[in-house]
Amino acid sequence: MAALAVAMGVGRFAFTPLLPLMQADAGVTLTEGSWLAFANYLGYLVGALATVWMRVAPHRMVRAGLAATGVLTLAMGLTQGFATWWALRFLGGVASAWVLVFASALVLERLVVAGAPGLFGLVFGGVAAGITVTGLACLALSATGFGSAAIWSAFGVASLFAGAWCWNAFSAGAAVAAPAVRPPRAGPRGGWGRAAWTLIIAYGLYGFGYIIPGTFLPVIARDLLGGALAAGWFWPMFGAAAFAGTLLAGRLPDARLRAALVGCYFMEALGVIIPVLAESAFGLALGSLLLGFAFVAITTLTLRQARALAAATRTDAAPLMGALTASFGLGQLAGPPFAGYLVAWLGGFGPSLTVAALGLAAGGIALWIMGR
């Protein structure tokens, strides 16, 4: 939980509640903000692609990713300039992908060996917990007069402490799995059938569909409600709903994974489109709750489904998880620039959110057809 809270809650998503502050005190425009988000998602894609072929001890990659996340986040608060921030966000994306893929593969394998796969939802709750804590911390620190640079630095120091606290959990001994239950290793594409490729494509559509509100939700709320402080509550609300959804998804039996996954895709699509249909605080709140509830649940269910498919075809789960993460990264890579330019052209987030909702619905339909 701590590792994913650092890598994802801070390394990936701390930028979301900080963007309105960076617009206010650092002069970052919405277009620049979209390209900073693009940099992080590009790094995430590069890091995920690397995991498909890397044959490195998982615990070493998790440690490297945690240390890099803390240092790079701290550097965001100690430096100035768009080019420097772009590079830091890119490297932060690489680090977060390494932690997500390798920690997920390592922990899920050990939980299955231990006969407790239901705890995987609790582990992935770290992503939602990180989002909630950083959202609330951003609200509290900004309300007391801290600027975006000071908050970046505070998040960096906190990440380094959290990484040090869970360091020993990712040791060489923790990386040893039971050889008797490990399936034979195959190449990245070995044994992947239509079901796996459908899962990969749908996950890419999810990456594109969720990332627009996932990047700009506080900005959307601020523009609609006119108050930065009040608008800031929707992001931690999103994180709290994500924590609840992740816990529930982790307890689902394998037989219901695909049906639950299809339902989550349609719930996510509904959460994206509701603020367009109901431009009010209520619409934003309902949309944030639906978005959050399905957000990490989709990732949890997808990775569990990937492991089941890998076991059925006697291939490694890690390369398939890496391919899924790469597809997800490619989808979310397109989201922020697409939304940024569409807002500049049409003057609002409505059109981009509508396209995002359609993409999520298409992913849900594809998975439903695969199930049939």
Rosetta blueprint (number, residue, H / E / L):
1 M L
2 A H
3 A H
4 L H
5 A H
6 V H
7 A H
8 M H
9 G H
10 V H
11 G L
12 R L
13 F L
14 A L
15 F H
16 T H
17 P H
18 L H
19 L H
20 P H
21 L H
22 M H
23 Q H
24 A H
25 D H
26 A L
27 G L
28 V L
29 T L
30 L H
31 T H
32 E H
33 G H
34 S H
35 W H
36 L H
37 A H
38 F H
39 A H
40 N H
41 Y H
42 L H
43 G H
44 Y H
45 L H
46 V H
47 G H
48 A H
49 L H
50 A H
51 T H
52 V H
53 W H
54 M L
55 R L
56 V L
57 A L
58 P H
59 H H
60 R H
61 M H
62 V H
63 R H
64 A H
65 G H
66 L H
67 A H
68 A H
69 T H
70 G H
71 V H
72 L H
73 T H
74 L H
75 A H
76 M H
77 G H
78 L H
79 T L
80 Q L
81 G L
82 F H
83 A H
84 T H
85 W H
86 W H
87 A H
88 L H
89 R H
90 F H
91 L H
92 G H
93 G H
94 V H
95 A H
96 S H
97 A H
98 W H
99 V H
100 L H
101 V H
102 F H
103 A H
104 S H
105 A H
106 L H
107 V H
108 L H
109 E H
110 R H
111 L H
112 V H
113 V H
114 A L
115 G L
116 A L
117 P H
118 G H
119 L H
120 F H
121 G H
122 L H
123 V H
124 F H
125 G H
126 G H
127 V H
128 A H
129 A H
130 G H
131 I H
132 T H
133 V H
134 T H
135 G H
136 L H
137 A H
138 C H
139 L H
140 A H
141 L H
142 S H
143 A H
144 T L
145 G L
146 F L
147 G L
148 S H
149 A H
150 A H
151 I H
152 W H
153 S H
154 A H
155 F H
156 G H
157 V H
158 A H
159 S H
160 L H
161 F H
162 A H
163 G H
164 A H
165 W H
166 C L
167 W H
168 N H
169 A H
170 F H
171 S L
172 A L
173 G L
174 A L
175 A L
176 V L
177 A L
178 A L
179 P H
180 A H
181 V H
182 R L
183 P L
184 P L
185 R L
186 A L
187 G L
188 P L
189 R L
190 G L
191 G L
192 W L
193 G L
194 R H
195 A H
196 A H
197 W H
198 T H
199 L H
200 I H
201 I H
202 A H
203 Y H
204 G H
205 L H
206 Y H
207 G H
208 F H
209 G H
210 Y H
211 I H
212 I H
213 P H
214 G H
215 T H
216 F H
217 L H
218 P H
219 V H
220 I H
221 A H
222 R H
223 D H
224 L H
225 L H
226 G L
227 G L
228 A H
229 L H
230 A H
231 A H
232 G L
233 W L
234 F H
235 W H
236 P H
237 M H
238 F H
239 G H
240 A H
241 A H
242 A H
243 F H
244 A H
245 G H
246 T H
247 L H
248 L H
249 A H
250 G H
251 R L
252 L L
253 P L
254 D H
255 A H
256 R H
257 L H
258 R H
259 A H
260 A H
261 L H
262 V H
263 G H
264 C H
265 Y H
266 F H
267 M H
268 E H
269 A H
270 L H
271 G H
272 V H
273 I H
274 I H
275 P H
276 V H
277 L H
278 A L
279 E L
280 S L
281 A H
282 F H
283 G H
284 L H
285 A H
286 L H
287 G H
288 S H
289 L H
290 L H
291 L H
292 G H
293 F H
294 A H
295 F H
296 V H
297 A H
298 I H
299 T H
300 T H
301 L H
302 T H
303 L H
304 R H
305 Q H
306 A H
307 R H
308 A H
309 L H
310 A H
311 A H
312 A H
313 T H
314 R L
315 T L
316 D L
317 A H
318 A H
319 P H
320 L H
321 M H
322 G H
323 A H
324 L H
325 T H
326 A H
327 S H
328 F H
329 G H
330 L H
331 G H
332 Q H
333 L H
334 A H
335 G H
336 P H
337 P H
338 F H
339 A H
340 G H
341 Y H
342 L H
343 V H
344 A H
345 W H
346 L H
347 G L
348 G L
349 F L
350 G H
351 P H
352 S H
353 L H
354 T H
355 V H
356 A H
357 A H
358 L H
359 G H
360 L H
361 A H
362 A H
363 G H
364 G H
365 I H
366 A H
367 L H
368 W H
369 I H
370 M H
371 G H
372 R L
